């Protein structure tokens, strides 16, 4: 085995075990401590089936018996004895020469939720890797770790406001343009090398592609480079304000996505007293924009920059003011029905939620549930109780969607494991 032949030593992110953790209370505590220590440091790997020498180097690889019960036990131990729960995967690697025998790999992700505690002698202790060994944090170190967790959340919110300010400055604010703007800020930053190769790859991946989940004619027209970011636009007017679609895709994995949601031919008409009439924002276009924006940005973060963890997510309508009021409507086959009880004339506070990055990047109930929360926050500004097109549990309410999209809704939901319902809201 390479670890043994190269005499690879244990490190802050690598821990060898000659045997699998047993079922005794001490073995359970040891497993919980080893996992928490990695999560409290920088993540890493525990390899069961490797014996080490006196200098903590891999010396022999006798392996261990591979059983599904052992894998379940590790997950149960971590779930019951480490708080908060870190992200852990358990893999069995079989030795081809010895069926049922091999190595167990316990992969612990770097965690934005640190410090993680374990119960030791009826008290909470906070382990951390110190080179090849494990130590417990002192009380001042625990306090500092909690402070850092809170400070990191504040930095996420600041980062979201910063990137949104830049992104809004690129959007057209003409009367025939209204946007739903969504941003994603991962807990654990990624790192994309921005060079000509990255730009060429992004252009090949995006240009002429349609990013919205539900059918739409909106497609990316161009991709360019900005300061530490890729810039995508739904028009071909280089150097002018973005129209129809826009995205700021930063090298650290954060991003902003904007999609046009105004009813066709919704112009800047005025009422009899000279006040501007509200422009009609289409409700299910807002839902489609948020769903699509979350997925698009999460895939950029995870797949293009290798960001991870949870993400701060935000959505808003833009622009909205006394001069450009907005009204929520349903626009179906040429007919307009007002939704809600009032128009909005002032920008509301931007709602903030959190969601696992993987759940946003993969079509599924997690993506729908996250979009439900953001869209509900937006729609409540118009006097609507919730986003009727979605449910809190991550399902689609089919009666509230544009009939033209119905043939696409069910196949998409089926392929993504998303439930659907024909229930309607009371009242």
DRENROSE-324580 format. One record per residue (C-alpha): residue number from 1; chain; x negated, y, z negated. Coordinates in steps of 0.001 Angstrom, whole numbers. Layout:
<nuses>
+-----+--------+---------+---------+---------+
! num ! chaine !       X !       Y !       Z !
+-----+--------+---------+---------+---------+
! NUM !      A !       X !       Y !       Z !
...
+-----+--------+---------+---------+---------+
</nuses>
This chain:
<nuses>
+-----+--------+---------+---------+---------+
! num ! chaine !       X !       Y !       Z !
+-----+--------+---------+---------+---------+
!   1 !      A !       0 !       0 !       0 !
!   2 !      A !   -1331 !    3461 !     887 !
!   3 !      A !    -840 !    4900 !   -2611 !
!   4 !      A !   -3048 !    2154 !   -4040 !
!   5 !      A !   -5663 !    2051 !   -1272 !
!   6 !      A !   -6130 !    5814 !   -1525 !
!   7 !      A !   -6002 !    5771 !   -5341 !
!   8 !      A !   -3411 !    8564 !   -5285 !
!   9 !      A !   -3096 !   10101 !   -8760 !
!  10 !      A !      51 !   11129 !  -10554 !
!  11 !      A !     802 !   14847 !  -10353 !
!  12 !      A !    3353 !   17418 !  -11444 !
!  13 !      A !    5653 !   16115 !   -8685 !
!  14 !      A !    4715 !   12406 !   -8659 !
!  15 !      A !    5280 !    9862 !  -11458 !
!  16 !      A !    4467 !    6119 !  -11344 !
!  17 !      A !    6309 !    3416 !  -13295 !
!  18 !      A !    5141 !    -185 !  -13383 !
!  19 !      A !    8670 !   -1425 !  -14192 !
!  20 !      A !   12237 !    -266 !  -13747 !
!  21 !      A !   13823 !    1531 !  -16652 !
!  22 !      A !   15576 !    -935 !  -18931 !
!  23 !      A !   18969 !    -804 !  -20648 !
!  24 !      A !   17838 !      93 !  -24188 !
!  25 !      A !   18527 !    3521 !  -25673 !
!  26 !      A !   14819 !    4342 !  -25489 !
!  27 !      A !   14611 !    3336 !  -21825 !
!  28 !      A !   17649 !    5482 !  -21020 !
!  29 !      A !   16117 !    8443 !  -22837 !
!  30 !      A !   12830 !    7945 !  -20972 !
!  31 !      A !   14629 !    7894 !  -17609 !
!  32 !      A !   16616 !   11032 !  -18437 !
!  33 !      A !   13465 !   12802 !  -19670 !
!  34 !      A !   11436 !   11914 !  -16569 !
!  35 !      A !   14173 !   13154 !  -14228 !
!  36 !      A !   14790 !   16357 !  -16204 !
!  37 !      A !   11048 !   17086 !  -16360 !
!  38 !      A !   10770 !   17009 !  -12566 !
!  39 !      A !   13927 !   19090 !  -12137 !
!  40 !      A !   12547 !   21660 !  -14608 !
!  41 !      A !    9265 !   21937 !  -12705 !
!  42 !      A !    9364 !   21751 !   -8908 !
!  43 !      A !   11187 !   18514 !   -8172 !
!  44 !      A !    9366 !   15383 !   -7168 !
!  45 !      A !    9371 !   11600 !   -6930 !
!  46 !      A !    9371 !    8745 !   -9431 !
!  47 !      A !    8105 !    5467 !   -7936 !
!  48 !      A !    8968 !    2293 !   -9854 !
!  49 !      A !    6740 !    -675 !   -9028 !
!  50 !      A !    3318 !    1038 !   -9163 !
!  51 !      A !     777 !     384 !  -11912 !
!  52 !      A !   -1755 !    3123 !  -12715 !
!  53 !      A !   -5288 !    3007 !  -14075 !
!  54 !      A !   -6764 !    4948 !  -17012 !
!  55 !      A !   -7015 !    8064 !  -14863 !
!  56 !      A !   -3353 !    7962 !  -13818 !
!  57 !      A !   -4239 !    6756 !  -10296 !
!  58 !      A !   -2217 !    4145 !   -8402 !
!  59 !      A !   -4076 !     872 !   -9073 !
!  60 !      A !   -1670 !   -1976 !   -8183 !
!  61 !      A !    1683 !   -2295 !   -6463 !
!  62 !      A !    3424 !   -5335 !   -7973 !
!  63 !      A !    6862 !   -3936 !   -7139 !
!  64 !      A !   10119 !   -4558 !   -8982 !
!  65 !      A !   13277 !   -6553 !   -8399 !
!  66 !      A !   15740 !   -4550 !   -6290 !
!  67 !      A !   19327 !   -4586 !   -7524 !
!  68 !      A !   22311 !   -2368 !   -6932 !
!  69 !      A !   23009 !   -2482 !  -10675 !
!  70 !      A !   19677 !    -772 !  -11427 !
!  71 !      A !   20464 !    1978 !   -8937 !
!  72 !      A !   23901 !    2549 !  -10492 !
!  73 !      A !   22407 !    2599 !  -13990 !
!  74 !      A !   19925 !    5334 !  -13067 !
!  75 !      A !   22698 !    7501 !  -11674 !
!  76 !      A !   24829 !    6889 !  -14777 !
!  77 !      A !   21959 !    7741 !  -17121 !
!  78 !      A !   21227 !   11001 !  -15347 !
!  79 !      A !   24926 !   11870 !  -15162 !
!  80 !      A !   25510 !   11284 !  -18871 !
!  81 !      A !   22236 !   12400 !  -20455 !
!  82 !      A !   20897 !   15321 !  -18393 !
!  83 !      A !   22665 !   18677 !  -18486 !
!  84 !      A !   23294 !   20441 !  -16228 !
!  85 !      A !   23284 !   17624 !  -13700 !
!  86 !      A !   20324 !   17865 !  -11280 !
!  87 !      A !   20378 !   16632 !   -7691 !
!  88 !      A !   19016 !   13060 !   -7661 !
!  89 !      A !   18818 !   10355 !   -4991 !
!  90 !      A !   17846 !    6719 !   -5605 !
!  91 !      A !   16382 !    4619 !   -2790 !
!  92 !      A !   15389 !     953 !   -2647 !
!  93 !      A !   12444 !      89 !    -396 !
!  94 !      A !   12199 !   -3650 !     183 !
!  95 !      A !    8907 !   -5466 !     712 !
!  96 !      A !    9339 !   -7315 !    4054 !
!  97 !      A !    7222 !  -10162 !    2718 !
!  98 !      A !    9315 !  -10542 !    -451 !
!  99 !      A !   13085 !  -10157 !      64 !
! 100 !      A !   14863 !   -8661 !   -2928 !
! 101 !      A !   11599 !   -7203 !   -4192 !
! 102 !      A !    9946 !   -3859 !   -3555 !
! 103 !      A !   10005 !    -308 !   -4906 !
! 104 !      A !   12615 !    2041 !   -6304 !
! 105 !      A !   12210 !    5718 !   -5439 !
! 106 !      A !   13971 !    8308 !   -7564 !
! 107 !      A !   13888 !   11630 !   -5712 !
! 108 !      A !   14602 !   14727 !   -7810 !
! 109 !      A !   15271 !   18000 !   -5986 !
! 110 !      A !   13861 !   21322 !   -7114 !
! 111 !      A !   16665 !   22823 !   -9142 !
! 112 !      A !   18092 !   26341 !   -9354 !
! 113 !      A !   19999 !   25235 !  -12481 !
! 114 !      A !   16904 !   24788 !  -14673 !
! 115 !      A !   16395 !   24419 !  -17569 !
! 116 !      A !   17850 !   20901 !  -17762 !
! 117 !      A !   18245 !   19431 !  -21252 !
! 118 !      A !   18177 !   15860 !  -22562 !
! 119 !      A !   19413 !   14576 !  -25913 !
! 120 !      A !   16478 !   13504 !  -28110 !
! 121 !      A !   17087 !   12540 !  -31772 !
! 122 !      A !   20460 !   14336 !  -31803 !
! 123 !      A !   18934 !   17553 !  -30501 !
! 124 !      A !   18530 !   19080 !  -27051 !
! 125 !      A !   15009 !   19078 !  -25635 !
! 126 !      A !   13779 !   20575 !  -22373 !
! 127 !      A !   11008 !   18517 !  -20708 !
! 128 !      A !    8688 !   19808 !  -18005 !
! 129 !      A !    5863 !   18222 !  -16058 !
! 130 !      A !    2381 !   19366 !  -17058 !
! 131 !      A !      87 !   17883 !  -14433 !
! 132 !      A !     504 !   14101 !  -14754 !
! 133 !      A !    2119 !   14300 !  -18197 !
! 134 !      A !    5378 !   15587 !  -19654 !
! 135 !      A !    5764 !   18157 !  -22418 !
! 136 !      A !    8745 !   19856 !  -24060 !
! 137 !      A !    9383 !   23574 !  -23762 !
! 138 !      A !    9066 !   25750 !  -26829 !
! 139 !      A !   12016 !   27866 !  -27947 !
! 140 !      A !   10641 !   31054 !  -26318 !
! 141 !      A !   10046 !   29117 !  -23083 !
! 142 !      A !   13635 !   27825 !  -23133 !
! 143 !      A !   14920 !   31369 !  -23605 !
! 144 !      A !   12742 !   32576 !  -20735 !
! 145 !      A !   14026 !   29766 !  -18492 !
! 146 !      A !   17649 !   30702 !  -19174 !
! 147 !      A !   16870 !   34358 !  -18542 !
! 148 !      A !   15271 !   33425 !  -15216 !
! 149 !      A !   18378 !   31469 !  -14195 !
! 150 !      A !   20593 !   34511 !  -14880 !
! 151 !      A !   18137 !   36867 !  -13198 !
! 152 !      A !   18064 !   34635 !  -10120 !
! 153 !      A !   21859 !   34923 !   -9818 !
! 154 !      A !   21541 !   38708 !   -9956 !
! 155 !      A !   18854 !   38666 !   -7284 !
! 156 !      A !   21153 !   36610 !   -5043 !
! 157 !      A !   23902 !   39210 !   -5308 !
! 158 !      A !   21419 !   42015 !   -4600 !
! 159 !      A !   20096 !   40095 !   -1601 !
! 160 !      A !   23620 !   39598 !    -277 !
! 161 !      A !   24373 !   43325 !    -466 !
! 162 !      A !   21060 !   44142 !    1220 !
! 163 !      A !   21504 !   41827 !    4196 !
! 164 !      A !   25153 !   42810 !    4640 !
! 165 !      A !   24258 !   46503 !    4772 !
! 166 !      A !   21801 !   45761 !    7582 !
! 167 !      A !   24268 !   43534 !    9427 !
! 168 !      A !   27176 !   45989 !    9211 !
! 169 !      A !   24974 !   48651 !   10761 !
! 170 !      A !   24751 !   46536 !   13931 !
! 171 !      A !   28510 !   46089 !   14385 !
! 172 !      A !   30701 !   48143 !   16671 !
! 173 !      A !   33259 !   50162 !   14705 !
! 174 !      A !   35335 !   51158 !   17736 !
! 175 !      A !   39107 !   51044 !   17281 !
! 176 !      A !   39324 !   47870 !   19358 !
! 177 !      A !   36953 !   46047 !   16999 !
! 178 !      A !   37649 !   44606 !   13540 !
! 179 !      A !   35503 !   41930 !   11941 !
! 180 !      A !   35540 !   39290 !    9271 !
! 181 !      A !   32008 !   39315 !    7888 !
! 182 !      A !   30657 !   36333 !    5937 !
! 183 !      A !   27311 !   35987 !    4198 !
! 184 !      A !   25467 !   33023 !    2676 !
! 185 !      A !   22539 !   33312 !     237 !
! 186 !      A !   21040 !   29937 !    -819 !
! 187 !      A !   19692 !   29388 !   -4332 !
! 188 !      A !   16491 !   27871 !   -2998 !
! 189 !      A !   14932 !   29918 !    -216 !
! 190 !      A !   13704 !   28359 !    3000 !
! 191 !      A !   10880 !   29428 !    5276 !
! 192 !      A !   11239 !   29635 !    9043 !
! 193 !      A !    8161 !   30518 !   11061 !
! 194 !      A !    9360 !   33244 !   13410 !
! 195 !      A !    7391 !   33245 !   16635 !
! 196 !      A !    8023 !   32951 !   20349 !
! 197 !      A !    8670 !   29223 !   20051 !
! 198 !      A !   11341 !   29808 !   17386 !
! 199 !      A !   12982 !   32509 !   19508 !
! 200 !      A !   12989 !   30293 !   22604 !
! 201 !      A !   14477 !   27395 !   20639 !
! 202 !      A !   17213 !   29614 !   19166 !
! 203 !      A !   18123 !   30962 !   22594 !
! 204 !      A !   18366 !   27454 !   24024 !
! 205 !      A !   20529 !   26382 !   21086 !
! 206 !      A !   22875 !   29380 !   20919 !
! 207 !      A !   23284 !   31336 !   24163 !
! 208 !      A !   26619 !   30580 !   25875 !
! 209 !      A !   27649 !   28339 !   22955 !
! 210 !      A !   30896 !   28958 !   21082 !
! 211 !      A !   30394 !   28938 !   17302 !
! 212 !      A !   34043 !   29089 !   16176 !
! 213 !      A !   35605 !   25840 !   15005 !
! 214 !      A !   39012 !   26515 !   16544 !
! 215 !      A !   39231 !   27179 !   20311 !
! 216 !      A !   38017 !   30640 !   21306 !
! 217 !      A !   36464 !   32371 !   24275 !
! 218 !      A !   33896 !   34057 !   22009 !
! 219 !      A !   30355 !   32875 !   22744 !
! 220 !      A !   26830 !   34025 !   22024 !
! 221 !      A !   25536 !   36309 !   24761 !
! 222 !      A !   22000 !   37022 !   23573 !
! 223 !      A !   19475 !   36214 !   20848 !
! 224 !      A !   16637 !   38540 !   19875 !
! 225 !      A !   14108 !   39090 !   17105 !
! 226 !      A !   14429 !   41547 !   14231 !
! 227 !      A !   12282 !   42037 !   11122 !
! 228 !      A !   11944 !   38527 !    9652 !
! 229 !      A !   15179 !   37437 !   11289 !
! 230 !      A !   16887 !   36194 !   14427 !
! 231 !      A !   19682 !   38396 !   15780 !
! 232 !      A !   22561 !   36914 !   17778 !
! 233 !      A !   25223 !   38939 !   19589 !
! 234 !      A !   28428 !   38140 !   21432 !
! 235 !      A !   27781 !   40693 !   24168 !
! 236 !      A !   25046 !   41306 !   26740 !
! 237 !      A !   24520 !   44992 !   25936 !
! 238 !      A !   20994 !   44951 !   24584 !
! 239 !      A !   20252 !   47779 !   22179 !
! 240 !      A !   23914 !   48708 !   21615 !
! 241 !      A !   26267 !   47869 !   18762 !
! 242 !      A !   27277 !   44199 !   18614 !
! 243 !      A !   30745 !   43273 !   19856 !
! 244 !      A !   32936 !   40190 !   19385 !
! 245 !      A !   30296 !   38076 !   17578 !
! 246 !      A !   27200 !   38889 !   15542 !
! 247 !      A !   24748 !   37033 !   13300 !
! 248 !      A !   21676 !   38011 !   11294 !
! 249 !      A !   19694 !   34828 !   10573 !
! 250 !      A !   16857 !   35532 !    8141 !
! 251 !      A !   13685 !   33472 !    7890 !
! 252 !      A !   14337 !   32616 !    4218 !
! 253 !      A !   17711 !   31045 !    5030 !
! 254 !      A !   20078 !   33864 !    4136 !
! 255 !      A !   22410 !   35091 !    6840 !
! 256 !      A !   25412 !   37164 !    7880 !
! 257 !      A !   28005 !   36106 !   10467 !
! 258 !      A !   30704 !   38382 !   11908 !
! 259 !      A !   33589 !   37498 !   14204 !
! 260 !      A !   36222 !   39663 !   15901 !
! 261 !      A !   39683 !   39160 !   14356 !
! 262 !      A !   41776 !   42006 !   15796 !
! 263 !      A !   44993 !   41227 !   17673 !
! 264 !      A !   44560 !   41696 !   21431 !
! 265 !      A !   45525 !   45205 !   22549 !
! 266 !      A !   45813 !   46412 !   18951 !
! 267 !      A !   44933 !   50046 !   19598 !
! 268 !      A !   44461 !   53222 !   17565 !
! 269 !      A !   48057 !   54442 !   17863 !
! 270 !      A !   49353 !   57144 !   15523 !
! 271 !      A !   52658 !   57424 !   13683 !
! 272 !      A !   54978 !   60400 !   14017 !
! 273 !      A !   53194 !   62360 !   11290 !
! 274 !      A !   49835 !   61918 !   12996 !
! 275 !      A !   48521 !   59268 !   10595 !
! 276 !      A !   46867 !   56291 !   12307 !
! 277 !      A !   48963 !   53148 !   12606 !
! 278 !      A !   47440 !   50026 !   11007 !
! 279 !      A !   45537 !   47772 !   13351 !
! 280 !      A !   46688 !   44144 !   13345 !
! 281 !      A !   44241 !   41583 !   11958 !
! 282 !      A !   45274 !   38012 !   12876 !
! 283 !      A !   45510 !   35795 !    9784 !
! 284 !      A !   44423 !   32474 !   11248 !
! 285 !      A !   41602 !   34200 !   13155 !
! 286 !      A !   40311 !   35386 !    9770 !
! 287 !      A !   40491 !   31812 !    8457 !
! 288 !      A !   38743 !   30504 !   11566 !
! 289 !      A !   36052 !   33183 !   11242 !
! 290 !      A !   35310 !   32379 !    7603 !
! 291 !      A !   35291 !   28606 !    8145 !
! 292 !      A !   33029 !   28974 !   11176 !
! 293 !      A !   30776 !   31569 !    9553 !
! 294 !      A !   30161 !   29461 !    6452 !
! 295 !      A !   29303 !   26407 !    8543 !
! 296 !      A !   27139 !   28311 !   11016 !
! 297 !      A !   25121 !   30086 !    8313 !
! 298 !      A !   24752 !   26997 !    6128 !
! 299 !      A !   23378 !   25017 !    9062 !
! 300 !      A !   20897 !   27794 !    9778 !
! 301 !      A !   19799 !   27779 !    6136 !
! 302 !      A !   19543 !   24020 !    5718 !
! 303 !      A !   18531 !   22775 !    9154 !
! 304 !      A !   16484 !   25661 !   10520 !
! 305 !      A !   14755 !   27015 !    7380 !
! 306 !      A !   14940 !   24060 !    4914 !
! 307 !      A !   16726 !   26127 !    2244 !
! 308 !      A !   18619 !   24153 !    -376 !
! 309 !      A !   20696 !   24066 !   -3541 !
! 310 !      A !   23928 !   25960 !   -3941 !
! 311 !      A !   24703 !   29212 !   -2165 !
! 312 !      A !   26327 !   32516 !   -3013 !
! 313 !      A !   29045 !   33124 !    -413 !
! 314 !      A !   30926 !   36333 !     401 !
! 315 !      A !   33478 !   37517 !    2976 !
! 316 !      A !   35072 !   40863 !    3832 !
! 317 !      A !   36966 !   42699 !    6569 !
! 318 !      A !   35190 !   45567 !    8314 !
! 319 !      A !   35740 !   48415 !    9077 !
! 320 !      A !   38673 !   49523 !    6941 !
! 321 !      A !   39416 !   53117 !    5934 !
! 322 !      A !   42113 !   55791 !    5913 !
! 323 !      A !   41276 !   56387 !    9587 !
! 324 !      A !   41169 !   52663 !   10434 !
! 325 !      A !   43769 !   50898 !    8252 !
! 326 !      A !   44371 !   47181 !    8686 !
! 327 !      A !   47543 !   45090 !    8555 !
! 328 !      A !   47649 !   41307 !    8375 !
! 329 !      A !   49758 !   39534 !   10971 !
! 330 !      A !   50356 !   36303 !   12797 !
! 331 !      A !   50084 !   36629 !   16577 !
! 332 !      A !   51636 !   33685 !   18350 !
! 333 !      A !   52394 !   33558 !   22078 !
! 334 !      A !   52840 !   37302 !   22356 !
! 335 !      A !   54928 !   37797 !   19199 !
! 336 !      A !   53704 !   39598 !   16072 !
! 337 !      A !   54880 !   38802 !   12536 !
! 338 !      A !   53560 !   40896 !    9676 !
! 339 !      A !   52070 !   38868 !    6810 !
! 340 !      A !   51969 !   40282 !    3300 !
! 341 !      A !   53566 !   43372 !    1816 !
! 342 !      A !   51130 !   46183 !    2577 !
! 343 !      A !   48380 !   47484 !    4807 !
! 344 !      A !   44946 !   48221 !    3394 !
! 345 !      A !   43208 !   51562 !    3821 !
! 346 !      A !   40150 !   51149 !    1594 !
! 347 !      A !   37387 !   48574 !    1481 !
! 348 !      A !   38038 !   46196 !   -1423 !
! 349 !      A !   35302 !   44763 !   -3657 !
! 350 !      A !   33618 !   41909 !   -1798 !
! 351 !      A !   34610 !   38564 !   -3338 !
! 352 !      A !   31754 !   36282 !   -4395 !
! 353 !      A !   31915 !   32524 !   -4805 !
! 354 !      A !   29426 !   29656 !   -4964 !
! 355 !      A !   29325 !   26346 !   -3110 !
! 356 !      A !   26817 !   23546 !   -2378 !
! 357 !      A !   24906 !   24336 !     800 !
! 358 !      A !   25300 !   20774 !    2112 !
! 359 !      A !   29086 !   20939 !    1692 !
! 360 !      A !   29195 !   24118 !    3771 !
! 361 !      A !   26931 !   22766 !    6508 !
! 362 !      A !   28903 !   19541 !    6997 !
! 363 !      A !   32500 !   19611 !    8193 !
! 364 !      A !   34616 !   18340 !    5327 !
! 365 !      A !   36880 !   19212 !    2389 !
! 366 !      A !   34091 !   21151 !     650 !
! 367 !      A !   33837 !   23600 !    3552 !
! 368 !      A !   37621 !   24056 !    3663 !
! 369 !      A !   37901 !   24535 !    -123 !
! 370 !      A !   35173 !   27197 !    -100 !
! 371 !      A !   36834 !   29036 !    2786 !
! 372 !      A !   40182 !   28871 !     960 !
! 373 !      A !   38727 !   30788 !   -2003 !
! 374 !      A !   37154 !   33531 !     114 !
! 375 !      A !   40137 !   33997 !    2435 !
! 376 !      A !   42574 !   34009 !    -482 !
! 377 !      A !   40572 !   36831 !   -2069 !
! 378 !      A !   40845 !   38795 !    1196 !
! 379 !      A !   44546 !   38089 !    1781 !
! 380 !      A !   45525 !   39103 !   -1745 !
! 381 !      A !   44541 !   42641 !    -773 !
! 382 !      A !   47479 !   42550 !    1681 !
! 383 !      A !   49856 !   41227 !    -978 !
! 384 !      A !   49624 !   37534 !      16 !
! 385 !      A !   49311 !   35058 !   -2844 !
! 386 !      A !   46925 !   32731 !   -1001 !
! 387 !      A !   45559 !   31603 !    2344 !
! 388 !      A !   48496 !   29559 !    3612 !
! 389 !      A !   46447 !   27795 !    6301 !
! 390 !      A !   44273 !   26001 !    3716 !
! 391 !      A !   44619 !   24407 !     294 !
! 392 !      A !   42507 !   24727 !   -2826 !
! 393 !      A !   41772 !   20988 !   -2573 !
! 394 !      A !   40257 !   21361 !     902 !
! 395 !      A !   43161 !   20393 !    3176 !
! 396 !      A !   44719 !   22086 !    6223 !
! 397 !      A !   48351 !   23251 !    6051 !
! 398 !      A !   49334 !   22658 !    9658 !
! 399 !      A !   52574 !   24741 !    9853 !
! 400 !      A !   50686 !   27996 !    9276 !
! 401 !      A !   48252 !   27711 !   12165 !
! 402 !      A !   48591 !   29110 !   15665 !
! 403 !      A !   50569 !   26576 !   17752 !
! 404 !      A !   47939 !   26858 !   20489 !
! 405 !      A !   45406 !   25402 !   18035 !
! 406 !      A !   47551 !   22504 !   16833 !
! 407 !      A !   46163 !   19981 !   19374 !
! 408 !      A !   42659 !   20753 !   18106 !
! 409 !      A !   43393 !   20840 !   14361 !
! 410 !      A !   44258 !   17213 !   13711 !
! 411 !      A !   41366 !   15670 !   15693 !
! 412 !      A !   38888 !   18000 !   13964 !
! 413 !      A !   40328 !   17172 !   10548 !
! 414 !      A !   40271 !   13429 !   11270 !
! 415 !      A !   36668 !   13510 !   12452 !
! 416 !      A !   35591 !   15465 !    9351 !
! 417 !      A !   37554 !   13514 !    6753 !
! 418 !      A !   39744 !   16549 !    6002 !
! 419 !      A !   43281 !   15933 !    4838 !
! 420 !      A !   46244 !   17654 !    6471 !
! 421 !      A !   49701 !   18452 !    5199 !
! 422 !      A !   52913 !   19820 !    6640 !
! 423 !      A !   54041 !   21138 !    3281 !
! 424 !      A !   55037 !   24793 !    3140 !
! 425 !      A !   54547 !   27278 !     329 !
! 426 !      A !   57486 !   28019 !   -1996 !
! 427 !      A !   59410 !   31228 !   -1456 !
+-----+--------+---------+---------+---------+
</nuses>
